Amino acid sequence: MRCFFHLVRSGSRLIDEEGLEVANMDEIRAEVTKATQELRQANPFAVTDWKSWRLEVTDASGTVLFTFDLGPAPLQLRRRCR
């Protein structure tokens, strides 16, 4: 399944037009965890700049599968109703 990873905050959306092919939801979670850890390790002080941003993971139809808060709080995963 192809998933897309959009960066979102009120009034702003950075759209992922390429997406990533994944086998299942566990792989999606692993990819997001890895990417956010790399982001935080690259510049631990920049995490406060991300406090109002979230990552929306959607399927090819645009349905939001998961939302990840990117702020300084521990990574929080919220599953959407399907």
N, C-alpha and C positions, 0 to 999 in steps of 0.2 A: 504494500500500500504506500502511496506517496503522501507525505505529510509536509506541511509548510509551517514555518516558524516566523511569525510576525511580531515585531516589537511595537508595543502599543502603550500610549498614555493619553490622558484626556486631550483631545484635539490633534493628536499626532499618531500616524501609523507608518511604520517602515515595513513594507510588504516584501516577503520572500517570494520571488517569482519562480525560483528554481525548484525548491523543495528537496526532499531527501526520501529515497526509497527505504522503507523499514519493513521488517517482517511482522512486528506485533507491537502492542502498547508497551511492553517491557523494554523493547529496544528504543522506543521513543523516549521513555523516562531516562534510560541510560545515556542517550545522546544529549539530552538537555542538561542532565546533571554534569556530564563531562564538560560541556561548553560553558556552563556557568562557573564551574570550578576553575577552568582555564582563565576565564575573564577576571575572576577575583584574584587569582594568583598573579596574573600579569600586572595588575595595578590594584592592590588591596584598598588604596585610599579613594579610588574612583567609584567604589561601590555606592557611596552616598549620592553620586550623580545619577545612579539608576533607581533611587528610592521610589520614584513615581512611575516607573516603567514596569511592564509585565510582558511576558512572552506568551502569545497565544499560539497554540499548536492546532492546526486545522487539517481536515482531510481535503481531498481534491474538490469536493463540492462546496467547501467553505465552512462546513460545520466545525465549530470549536470543540476539540476533544479534551484539551487540558489548558489550564492557565497557570503560569509560573510567575510569582512576584520576584522581581530582580533586585529589590532593595537590600539594605543591610541586615534585615531579619533573616533567620534561617530560611533556606529555600522552602517555599510552601507550594504544594501541588494541590490544585483543585480540579476535580473531575466534573465535567458538565453532564447534565442529564441527556440521555439519548433516547 
